[in-house]
Every structure is written in C-alpha cells, then in structure tokens.
C-alpha cells in the first residue's frame, strides 16, 4: 500500500511538474501615467488581452505623472528591474532615444518576434514623431493627442457670444465678455503652459521653436522661440492676467478642473481631456481648433502631437519580447483602435481606424473627437511643424514655465523672460549634447 502511495505521489508530482510551465503565463509589466477615465481604458485593454490568450499576462501599474513615470522607468533600468513597457510622453522622446541599451526599438522587436508589422499602416502625423529619419519606429504610438480649445457653450450663450472664436483676437474679446457675464476669475486659460503658448503656438503659425527642425534633424539645435510672435502673445497674456480675463492654470494639466467645474469657459488643453469633460462637465460643451493670429501669413499651419508612446525596455528575454510584440499587435487592431478612440478621445493611430470611424459617420454626432485629427492634417508639416525632439525636455519646460511665470507676475517683460528662457535652455541643450556624443 505504501509503495502504491509513493508511486501515485511521484506520478502526480511529475505530471504537475510537466504541466506548470504551460500554466504559468509570462508576465508583461506595463508602467503608465493615466488617471481617471483614461486609467479605466488601460485596465480594460490589459484585461481584454489577458482574456484573449493564456501565454502572457499584461500587468498595468500607475507610476504617477508623465515625468515621474519616465524617471521611474530609467531608474528601474539602472537598478536592473525595469518594466517591459513604459509609457513616455512625447517630449521624452529625445531622452529615451539617447538612453543607449535601455530601450528595444519597436521595429526591431516586431521583426525579431515575427509579428506582422507595417509602419506605413499608421498615421504619419503621429509616427513621424517616434521614428528615425528612415521611418523606423522606435516606440509605439499609444495615446496620441493634440491641443484643442474646449468651449463651454452655455457660457457663450450667457455672454451673448454667437460663434465660437477662431482667432486669438476673438478669444481675447470673448473672454472679456465672459468675465463681464459673471465668469469673474477666468475668462480663458490653458493647461500645459509651454505646450500651449510656445510649442503649439509656434508650430500652428509655422515659426521655429528651435533650429534643426526643432531638433528632429540633430541634437545640435538652438532655441529660437523669442521671436516677434511669441513675444507679442506673452505680452497680451501679461496684460489680460491683471484683471483675470486670462488666468494662469499651471505648468501641467492640474488646472483642467477649472473647465469642467464651469469656472473657465474657454480652456486650451489636450484632446485627451475628453474623458474627464464627458464624465464631469454639467453644461453643454464642445471643442474647436486652436485659435491663430490672422496677421501671420499662412496661419494656421498644422498642430503637433501630444500624448505618449510605449517604449519597450532593454534586457528582456526573447520569450518576454514575444509577448510584448503580441500585445502591440493586439493594440493595433482596427476595431480596437476605433474603440479606444471613442472611449478616450485619443487619436486612432492607424489609417484604417480613422477611415472606419469616418465611414461609420461617427464624427457627425461627435465632431469634437475629429478636431485634433483635422488640426494635425490641416497642412503638410514643415520643418517648424513636424514635431519636437529636444533633450532634457522635462527640465526645459520647467525653465520656460518659470520665466513665463515671472513675466505673468510682472517681474519681467515678455521679451526679457523669453530671452532668458532661450539662454538658459540652450545651456541645458549643450549639456545634453555632450552627454549624447560621449
């Protein structure tokens, strides 16, 4: 009897031992920076992928703001415990490109994993930001967006404003009317102060932010955003800040709640703000393209993308990379891209997904979700509007914002603030260039 029990135990042990590798799904760690409704989208995507197959399990983890998530990923790589996938905002592209060995280029990953992959299937206005000059995709576009102007239609009606403003002078005049109509603390505002008032402003008007195609043609770039257009724009904001016709809302998107609460009836922010607007705004709302200065020849040009892409980290096994590649293929599915677009407001990243949304007539009832796509494709990109690729961009934005804040507080003129921002920023770019060329 004892021998029979030993034999049975040994047989069971052997059977379980043989079965366990098949039962253990390979975990794919995905670090991200999404909150609220957009976090819900990420969790759902992971759940759908995990339910669709048994070989891999994607585990999403929120790691804080965009800068926090990128810094956490780089620190984890140095410590030898990086995630497989990390979501990095678009201005972190140059920093990630320069982190030799820390990342696995997506075009190489897909080829080595044997996954079907065609970079031409993706919208070029999006992929150009994340690709080499040869068109090789370094990271995978995920939550791409652009900046749009969010509008409280009820507020405009209250102030007897018949049409949504199209130009900056119209925004300034309408903001004064809104203030007089009871919106005393904020006629209009923006999130992401440098993205709105330097980066997008420059691209939308086809003027350079920096030399060398804003850094896309090389790291030896110099900042050039202290020109007449940018100075005039900041001078106007300084004047309007005095009586809160314009009111500053911070360096990031922490002030977006001023729109959904009804405080700021005109608010420039990401098209990815859609989920929060839909869920929280208790008034009739829409969005419109960014305003432009009509006296600038050729304006508006085209906008540049915001949002983030997924970078695959280095040092993982072929089996793990196979799972990552399958997950990226899963995300590229046309129907899934359309669903993500509808749920989050972020752009469909493939041509097929955009075409399908159009064919379905989706934008007839949701024109606000096509606004950023119309901005990005408004005109063929120029050297001034292809995008940005500047090293240490997180730190650069802090410097630029610091100088803008000094100007808005009346401590500096617009010209002095932007001249200083350029000088300080160029010193940081030279520091980054030396690091990269070592």
N, C-alpha and C positions, 0 to 999 in steps of 0.2 A: 504493500500500500504506500509506504513511504517513498519507494522508488518511483511509483506512478505519479505521486505528487511532485517529486523533483523533476520528472520528465515533463509534466504538464507546465510547471513553472518555467522551465527552461524554454519550452516551445513558445509560451506566451511572451516571455521576455524577448526572445529572438524576433517574434512577429511584430511586437511593439517597436523594437529597435529598428527593424526594416521600414516600418510604417512612418516613424516620426519625421524623417526628412520631408516626406510628402505632405505631412500635416502642418509643418511649420512654414508659414508664409514669410517671405523675406520682407522685412520692414523697410519702408522708404520714409525717412524723416523729411518733413516739409515745413520750414520756418517761414512765417509770413507776418505782415503788419496790418491785416484787415480787422476792422472792428464793426460792430453793429450789423446792419443788413448784409454788408459785404463779407463779414466773417461767416454768416449763415450760408452764403454761396460757397465758400471754401469748404466748409464742413460737409455740405451736401455733395460736392464733387468728389471728395475723398470717400464718402460712404457709397456713392454710386460705382466708383471704380473698384472698391473693395468687394462689393456685392457682385460685380460682373465677372470676377475670376478669383481663383484661390491661391495663386502663386505669390502674390505680392499684397502688402498692406500699407497704404499710404497713411501716415500719421501726421496731421497738421498741428502745428504749435504756434500760438501767437507770441511774438517776441518784442512787442512794443512798436514805437513809431518806425517810419521808414529808416531814418538814420540809426536808430537803436538796433533794428533788425540786421542791417548791413554790418554794423560794427560787431554785433554778437557773432555773426557768421564768420567774419575774418578772424576774430579772437578764437573761436572754436576750431578753425582750421589750424591755427598756430599751435593750439593745445592738442591737436590730433583727434578731435572728436566733432568734426564738422557735420552738419546735416547733409543729406543727399541733394536737396533742393533748397534754395534760398531766394525769397522774393526781394528784389532790389529795385528801388525807384530809379527812374530813367536817368537822373543826373549822377547816379553812382556808376554809370557805365564805364567811364574812363578809369576809375579806381579799380573796378573789377577786371578790366582788360589788362591793367598793369600788374595785377597780382599773379605773376607767372607761377604756374604749377598749382595754384589754388582753385582753378576752375577747369572744367572739361567743356570745350566748345560744343555747342549743341549739334552743329553739322557733323562733327567727328563722332559724337555719341551715337547719333542716329545711324550713321554708316556702319560703325563697328557693331551695333546691336542688330543690324539687318532690318531695321524698321523702314517702311516706305516713307520717304520724306522729300518734298519738293519745295524749296524756298520760294519759288515763283507762285505758289498757291496762296501766299499770304499777302496782305495789302502792303504795297511798297512804302507808303507813307509811314507805316508802322515799323516794318522790318529794317528799313534803312538805318534807323537809329541804333539797331543792335547788331549790325553786320559789318564785316570788313569791307574795304574798298572793292573787293572782288565779289561781294554779295554773299559771303559765307556767314550764316547766322551764328553768332557767338552765344546768345541767350535766347530764350523762348518768350516771345511777347505773351503777356498774360492779361493783366488788367490795364489795357491802354485807354487813355482818355485824352481830352484836350480841355482848354479853358473855355467856358461859356458864360454868358450873362444870365443869371437867374432872376426872374421877374415875378413880383407879387402883383398879379393882375387886379386884385381887389383894391390894392393901394393906389394903383394908377388911376382906377376909376374914381376913387375918392378924391384924388387931386385933379380930376378933370383932364387927365392926360389921355388923349385919344389913341395914340400909337406908341408902340414900343420903340424906344430910341435906337437909332442905328449908328450915330456918330458920337464922339466924345463931347463935343459942344452940346449936343442934345441931352446927353446923360447929365451934364453939369446943370443945365437949365431945369430938367425934370426933377433932379434931386432937390433943387431949391423949392420947387412947387410942392414936393412931397414933405419937405420939412415944414413948410407953411401949413400943410394939411394935417399936421399932427405927429409926423414922424420926427420928433424934435432931436433925438440923439444920433440919428444916422439916416441921411438921405440915400447914400450909397456907400458900399465898401467892397473890399476884396479879401479873399483868403490868399495865402502864399504870396506875400507882398512882392518878392523879387520876381517870381514866375509871372505874375500879372503885369507889373509895372516896369520890368526891364526885359525879361526873356521873351514872353509872348508879345509884348508891345513892339519890340524890335523886329521880330520875325513877321508879324502881321503888317508891318509898314515897310518891309524889305530894306531895313537898315541893319548894319552889322552889330552884333553884341561883342564879337571878338574877331580877330583876324584868322586866317587859315580856315575859312568856312566854319567859324565858331568852334574851331578845334577839331573838326572832323578830318581835316587834311594834315594834322600833325600836332604834337604836343607843344611845339614852339610857337604858341599862339599868344597874342596880346589883347587885352580887353579894350573895347572901343565904345562902351555904352555911355560915354559922357559927351554925346553929340547934341545938336540943337533940339531934336525931337524929344529925347529922354529928359533933357533939362527943362524944356517947356512943360512937359507933362508933370514932372515933380513940382515945379513952381506952382502949377494950378492946384495940385493936391494940397500943398502947404497953405495956400490962400483959403481953400474950402474947409480945411481942417479946423480953422479958427472958430467957425460957428457950427461945426459938425454937419455941414452939408455933405462933406466926406468925413468918415471917421475910421481911423486905423483899427484893423482887427487882428493884428499879429502876424508872425513870421510863417506860421504853418496854417493848418485848417481848423485850429481850435475855436475860431470865431464863427464857424459856419452856422452855429445855432442861432446867431443873430438874424439870419434869414428865416429859418423855419419857425422861430418864435414870433415873427412879424415885425421885429424891431427895425431891420434894414430891408427896405422893399426892393432895392436893386443891389445885387451881390454877385461879383465875379468869383467863380471858383471852378473846380473840376467838374466835368460832365459825370464823373463817378460819384458825385454828391447826390445823384438821382434817388438812390435807395432811401437815404435819410429824408430827402424832401418828400418823397411819396409817402413815407411812413409817419412823418411828424408835422408837416405843414397843414394848418387848418384853414387854408384860404385857397383861392383859385390861383394856380401858378403855371408858369411855363419857363422856357429859356430861349435865348436868342444868341446869334453870333456876337463875338466881342465887338465893342464899338471901335471906330477908327477915326483918324483925323482926315477930313475930306480935302485939306490943302496939301496932303502928302501925295505926290504923284504915284499912281499905280496901286494905292491902298484901297481895299485890303488885299494882301498877298495870300499867304496860307498860314495856318497855325502850325505849331509843333506839338508833338505828343507829350503827354504826361503819363502818370500811372507808373507801372513797373513791369519788369520781366522776371522770368525764372532762370536763375543761374544754377548750373549743375556743378557741384563742388568736386574737386580732385581727390584722388587717393582711395577711391572705392573699388570694389571687386567687379569683374565682368558680369557676374550674376545680378549684382545690385544695379549696375548700369542698364542691364536689360530691362529691369523693372521700371527704372526711370524713363527709358525710351518708350516703353509701352504706355506709361501714364501720359507722356507728352502727345503720343498719337491719339490717345483717348480724348484729351483736351481739344485736339484739332478737329474732331468730328463735326461736320457741318451742323447737324441738328443741335448738338451740344453747344456749339458756339452761338447759335441763334438764341438758345435758352438762356445762356449766361448773359448775353447782350440785353435781353428783355428783362431779366431779373435784377441786373446790377447797374445798367446804364453804361457799362464799359463797352468798348467797341468790339464788334466781331472782327477777329484778326485775320480771317480768310476771305478771299474774294467771293467764294461760293456762299459763305454765310451771309455776307452783306447782300448779295444778289437774291438770296432766298427770302430775307427779311423784306426786301423791296417787292419781290413777286407776290408775297403774301398780303401786300397792302398794309403792312404793319405801321408804317410811318404816317399813314393817313390820320390815325387816331392818336399816334404818339410821335408827333413831329419833333419834340424835344430830344428824342433819342438819336435823331439823324443830324442834329445841329453840329456836333463835333466832327462828324464824317464830312459834312459839307464844308466846314472850315479847313480841315486837313487837305481836302482835294480841291479847294477853291481855285488855285492856280498851280502850275507845275513848280515844285520847290526850286529856290535859288540857293546860292552859297549862303545867303543870310537866313534862309528859312528851312534848311534841311534838318536842323536839329542842333544839339549842343554836345560837345564831348570835351569837357574841361576837368582836369584833375582836381582832387580835393574839393569837389563841388559843394559838399555839405558845409565845409568851413567857409568857402567863398560866399555862399548865400548868407551865412551869418554876418560876415563882414559887410556885405552890401546892405543887408537889412539894418545893421547897426548905424550905418551912415544915413540911410533914408529916415530912420527914427530920429536921428539928430536934427535933420532938416525939418521934419514934421513938428518937432518940439521947438522950433525957432532958434536952435543953437547954431545952425549953419545955413548958408544959402544952398539952393539946389545944385548950383554949379560946384561949389566947394565940396559938397557931400559926394557928388558923383565923381569928381576928380580924385578925391581921397579914396573912394571905393575902388577906382581903377588902379591907382598906385599901389594900394595895399594888396589888391587881388593879383596884380602882376607879380609882386614879390612872392606870393604863395605859389603861383604857376611855375615860376622859375625853380622854386624849391621842389615841386613835384617833378618837373622835367629832369632835374639832376637825379632824383630817385629812380626814375624810369630808365634813364640812359646808363645807369651803372652796370 
